[in-house]
Amino acid sequence: MKIISLFLFVTVGFLTGSKHYYKEEAMTSLEVERMNTRVSEIRNMISIDPKYNTKIAFFVDMRIPSGKNRFFVYDLVNNKIIDQGLVAHGSGSETGVKGSLKFSNEPNSNCTALGRYSIEKCYKGCFGKSYKLNGLDETNDNALKRAIVLHYYSAVPYDEQDYYISNSHGCPMVNEQFFKRIEKIIDTSKSKIILDVYY
């Protein structure tokens, strides 16, 4: 019976072209609660502004350690996470206290800045293909000036780790394999996708 169930699962996945990147058991109830609050706020925001994608949004929970999946691709229509990956935070956000981060919008701070970003046009930079990020809140409105972008980097591992991963200069920096998946979503979207970074 188990073999039949496994066969059906694999067959359905193959026929529908779906890939299951998300492990539901990975989130704690507090993390789910934080995300639900952010999802509600993003829904309210995009419902009054037609230039934003109403089907998909990206969420980054900076309270989750960097060695664990904390970048989430969220399906706003079906109300569920459909993908997840590791993401680095800025080296300036380190406080020296394990599990505690600080955030800044100031140029040259090398900090992650919290808030909502719209994902803008891509360009080819020193890390390869990258997406400009436009900060939509007072806490991150210097993003374009600071050259805060969504990009990949070879030092970011694909799998979760028991230790902290490398830091960025303030950019949300992901693994290349994960980047290729979110790149497809961004490039095929006819409207701007929101990236919400919270703590």
One Martini backbone bead per residue (centre of mass of N, CA, C, O) as a GRO file, in nm:
protein
  199
    1MET     BB    1   0.057   0.063  -0.021
    2LYS     BB    2   0.299   0.255   0.004
    3ILE     BB    3   0.388   0.225  -0.291
    4ILE     BB    4   0.131   0.339  -0.419
    5SER     BB    5   0.139   0.615  -0.282
    6LEU     BB    6   0.415   0.696  -0.392
    7PHE     BB    7   0.345   0.671  -0.690
    8LEU     BB    8   0.116   0.879  -0.693
    9PHE     BB    9   0.280   1.121  -0.592
   10VAL     BB   10   0.489   1.118  -0.823
   11THR     BB   11   0.292   1.127  -1.063
   12VAL     BB   12   0.143   1.386  -0.995
   13GLY     BB   13   0.396   1.562  -0.986
   14PHE     BB   14   0.481   1.504  -1.279
   15LEU     BB   15   0.214   1.586  -1.433
   16THR     BB   16   0.196   1.883  -1.293
   17GLY     BB   17   0.498   1.997  -1.227
   18SER     BB   18   0.537   1.972  -0.930
   19LYS     BB   19   0.716   2.108  -0.648
   20HIS     BB   20   0.844   2.014  -0.319
   21TYR     BB   21   1.003   2.261  -0.111
   22TYR     BB   22   0.807   2.245   0.134
   23LYS     BB   23   0.830   2.228   0.495
   24GLU     BB   24   0.584   2.252   0.723
   25GLU     BB   25   0.738   2.167   1.003
   26ALA     BB   26   0.948   2.417   1.019
   27MET     BB   27   0.735   2.589   1.169
   28THR     BB   28   0.636   2.782   1.409
   29SER     BB   29   0.375   2.937   1.560
   30LEU     BB   30   0.513   3.217   1.569
   31GLU     BB   31   0.593   3.229   1.270
   32VAL     BB   32   0.306   3.201   1.160
   33GLU     BB   33   0.190   3.451   1.300
   34ARG     BB   34   0.379   3.658   1.174
   35MET     BB   35   0.306   3.596   0.882
   36ASN     BB   36  -0.002   3.646   0.892
   37THR     BB   37   0.026   3.945   0.951
   38ARG     BB   38   0.184   4.019   0.692
   39VAL     BB   39  -0.017   3.913   0.485
   40SER     BB   40  -0.248   4.104   0.560
   41GLU     BB   41  -0.095   4.368   0.494
   42ILE     BB   42  -0.036   4.304   0.198
   43ARG     BB   43  -0.325   4.266   0.104
   44ASN     BB   44  -0.416   4.555   0.166
   45MET     BB   45  -0.212   4.698  -0.016
   46ILE     BB   46  -0.275   4.549  -0.301
   47SER     BB   47  -0.588   4.616  -0.314
   48ILE     BB   48  -0.512   4.946  -0.374
   49ASP     BB   49  -0.268   4.843  -0.583
   50PRO     BB   50  -0.234   4.738  -0.920
   51LYS     BB   51   0.097   4.712  -0.942
   52TYR     BB   52   0.060   4.452  -0.774
   53ASN     BB   53   0.091   4.137  -0.690
   54THR     BB   54  -0.190   3.907  -0.596
   55LYS     BB   55  -0.047   3.602  -0.584
   56ILE     BB   56   0.253   3.697  -0.498
   57ALA     BB   57   0.488   3.671  -0.218
   58PHE     BB   58   0.762   3.782  -0.019
   59PHE     BB   59   0.923   3.641   0.280
   60VAL     BB   60   1.125   3.766   0.568
   61ASP     BB   61   1.245   3.610   0.869
   62MET     BB   62   1.480   3.750   1.096
   63ARG     BB   63   1.437   3.551   1.349
   64ILE     BB   64   1.554   3.349   1.180
   65PRO     BB   65   1.811   3.178   1.131
   66SER     BB   66   2.036   3.174   0.861
   67GLY     BB   67   2.048   2.842   0.856
   68LYS     BB   68   1.748   2.886   0.795
   69ASN     BB   69   1.457   2.894   0.656
   70ARG     BB   70   1.332   3.254   0.562
   71PHE     BB   71   1.246   3.238   0.263
   72PHE     BB   72   0.918   3.310   0.130
   73VAL     BB   73   0.684   3.170  -0.091
   74TYR     BB   74   0.361   3.318  -0.149
   75ASP     BB   75   0.028   3.208  -0.184
   76LEU     BB   76  -0.246   3.424  -0.194
   77VAL     BB   77  -0.475   3.238  -0.303
   78ASN     BB   78  -0.404   2.955  -0.124
   79ASN     BB   79  -0.261   3.016   0.145
   80LYS     BB   80   0.066   2.939   0.083
   81ILE     BB   81   0.361   2.782   0.092
   82ILE     BB   82   0.588   2.702  -0.202
   83ASP     BB   83   0.866   2.822  -0.088
   84GLN     BB   84   1.222   2.794   0.021
   85GLY     BB   85   1.509   2.969   0.186
   86LEU     BB   86   1.806   3.098   0.212
   87VAL     BB   87   1.919   3.409   0.387
   88ALA     BB   88   2.102   3.683   0.409
   89HIS     BB   89   2.253   3.922   0.611
   90GLY     BB   90   2.391   4.188   0.732
   91SER     BB   91   2.685   4.253   0.896
   92GLY     BB   92   2.565   4.511   1.054
   93SER     BB   93   2.342   4.329   1.217
   94GLU     BB   94   2.539   4.247   1.411
   95THR     BB   95   2.571   4.218   1.788
   96GLY     BB   96   2.705   3.945   1.936
   97VAL     BB   97   2.421   3.821   1.976
   98LYS     BB   98   2.263   3.545   1.969
   99GLY     BB   99   1.970   3.610   1.778
  100SER     BB  100   2.061   3.921   1.744
  101LEU     BB  101   1.941   4.207   1.569
  102LYS     BB  102   2.009   4.484   1.357
  103PHE     BB  103   1.879   4.790   1.196
  104SER     BB  104   1.930   4.973   0.874
  105ASN     BB  105   1.910   5.268   0.635
  106GLU     BB  106   2.199   5.339   0.622
  107PRO     BB  107   2.461   5.425   0.469
  108ASN     BB  108   2.728   5.199   0.523
  109SER     BB  109   2.608   4.981   0.743
  110ASN     BB  110   2.548   4.678   0.638
  111CYS     BB  111   2.243   4.659   0.674
  112THR     BB  112   1.947   4.553   0.732
  113ALA     BB  113   1.621   4.643   0.609
  114LEU     BB  114   1.317   4.694   0.701
  115GLY     BB  115   1.039   4.598   0.497
  116ARG     BB  116   0.897   4.705   0.202
  117TYR     BB  117   0.939   4.574  -0.130
  118SER     BB  118   1.002   4.631  -0.466
  119ILE     BB  119   1.052   4.452  -0.751
  120GLU     BB  120   1.267   4.524  -0.996
  121LYS     BB  121   1.484   4.548  -1.217
  122CYS     BB  122   1.720   4.392  -1.389
  123TYR     BB  123   2.077   4.309  -1.366
  124LYS     BB  124   2.430   4.311  -1.426
  125GLY     BB  125   2.658   4.221  -1.186
  126CYS     BB  126   2.899   4.098  -0.968
  127PHE     BB  127   2.663   3.855  -0.910
  128GLY     BB  128   2.498   3.898  -1.148
  129LYS     BB  129   2.191   3.853  -1.140
  130SER     BB  130   1.974   4.128  -1.044
  131TYR     BB  131   1.750   4.302  -0.810
  132LYS     BB  132   1.598   4.573  -0.760
  133LEU     BB  133   1.515   4.770  -0.461
  134ASN     BB  134   1.218   4.927  -0.336
  135GLY     BB  135   1.157   5.120  -0.074
  136LEU     BB  136   0.829   5.170   0.104
  137ASP     BB  137   0.965   5.263   0.370
  138GLU     BB  138   1.128   5.438   0.616
  139THR     BB  139   1.319   5.179   0.683
  140ASN     BB  140   1.393   5.148   0.330
  141ASP     BB  141   1.422   5.422   0.134
  142ASN     BB  142   1.752   5.364   0.065
  143ALA     BB  143   1.795   5.118  -0.125
  144LEU     BB  144   1.886   5.245  -0.395
  145LYS     BB  145   2.121   5.413  -0.276
  146ARG     BB  146   2.252   5.137  -0.142
  147ALA     BB  147   2.225   4.889  -0.335
  148ILE     BB  148   1.977   4.706  -0.277
  149VAL     BB  149   1.969   4.354  -0.358
  150LEU     BB  150   1.870   4.071  -0.535
  151HIS     BB  151   2.089   3.787  -0.481
  152TYR     BB  152   2.347   3.572  -0.549
  153TYR     BB  153   2.571   3.324  -0.377
  154SER     BB  154   2.805   3.073  -0.337
  155ALA     BB  155   2.814   3.082  -0.004
  156VAL     BB  156   2.522   2.996  -0.016
  157PRO     BB  157   2.352   2.752   0.090
  158TYR     BB  158   2.097   2.520   0.030
  159ASP     BB  159   2.106   2.392   0.298
  160GLU     BB  160   2.052   2.353   0.603
  161GLN     BB  161   2.193   2.473   0.913
  162ASP     BB  162   2.359   2.483   1.243
  163TYR     BB  163   2.469   2.748   1.123
  164TYR     BB  164   2.584   3.034   1.018
  165ILE     BB  165   2.592   3.234   0.753
  166SER     BB  166   2.681   3.441   0.540
  167ASN     BB  167   2.725   3.776   0.471
  168SER     BB  168   2.626   4.085   0.376
  169HIS     BB  169   2.571   4.442   0.279
  170GLY     BB  170   2.224   4.415   0.304
  171CYS     BB  171   2.142   4.194   0.126
  172PRO     BB  172   1.939   3.964  -0.020
  173MET     BB  173   2.107   3.650  -0.004
  174VAL     BB  174   2.123   3.367  -0.218
  175ASN     BB  175   2.093   3.082  -0.364
  176GLU     BB  176   2.116   2.987  -0.688
  177GLN     BB  177   1.892   2.771  -0.703
  178PHE     BB  178   1.675   2.948  -0.570
  179PHE     BB  179   1.696   3.191  -0.762
  180LYS     BB  180   1.593   3.040  -1.018
  181ARG     BB  181   1.303   3.012  -0.909
  182ILE     BB  182   1.235   3.317  -0.847
  183GLU     BB  183   1.303   3.429  -1.125
  184LYS     BB  184   1.061   3.306  -1.275
  185ILE     BB  185   0.847   3.463  -1.118
  186ILE     BB  186   0.943   3.750  -1.178
  187ASP     BB  187   0.966   3.735  -1.501
  188THR     BB  188   0.640   3.645  -1.527
  189SER     BB  189   0.553   3.904  -1.403
  190LYS     BB  190   0.332   4.183  -1.465
  191SER     BB  191   0.389   4.256  -1.168
  192LYS     BB  192   0.488   4.362  -0.874
  193ILE     BB  193   0.678   4.228  -0.622
  194ILE     BB  194   0.667   4.159  -0.285
  195LEU     BB  195   0.908   4.230  -0.025
  196ASP     BB  196   0.908   4.111   0.316
  197VAL     BB  197   1.091   4.246   0.593
  198TYR     BB  198   1.110   4.092   0.918
  199TYR     BB  199   1.105   4.075   1.317
   0.00000   0.00000   0.00000
